[in-house]
C-alpha cells in the first residue's frame, strides 16, 4: 500500500495518505485520484492531505510514541520524554503514511509538534510540485 501511495504521488502529482487510500476499494481509489488530478489541472485543487490530517496524524503518533497525551502545537518532543530513537521511529511512520522523505536532522532541529507538522506539510507540498513538474515535462 505504501508503494501505491508513493506511485500515485509520482505519477499523478497528487498527495494522498496511506490511511485515506487503505479505507477505499480500488474503484473508490481511482475516483479519488481522478478527482484530485482533475481539480489540480483545473487550478482548483486542494492538497489531498490537508493540514488538519497531517496535524492529527502527528499528534496521534506523538501520543503513541511518548505514551502520554500531547496538549498543544507548542509541546516539545524532548521535554515530554522523547529521544532520538523515538524521533527516528516517528520519521519512518511519517514516511510510510505520506510517502515522502523526511530527514531526521530536520525533525531534531524542530522539536515542537507545530514545527514538525510544518516540516511534514512542506515535504508533501514539495513532492506534489516535483511530480507535477515531472509530469509536465513528460507530456
Secondary structure as GFF3:
##gff-version 3
##sequence-region A 1 139
A	DSSP	alpha_helix	2	12	.	.	.	ID=ss1
A	DSSP	alpha_helix	18	22	.	.	.	ID=ss2
A	DSSP	alpha_helix	26	41	.	.	.	ID=ss3
A	DSSP	alpha_helix	51	66	.	.	.	ID=ss4
A	DSSP	alpha_helix	84	98	.	.	.	ID=ss5
A	DSSP	alpha_helix	104	109	.	.	.	ID=ss6
A	DSSP	alpha_helix	113	138	.	.	.	ID=ss7
###
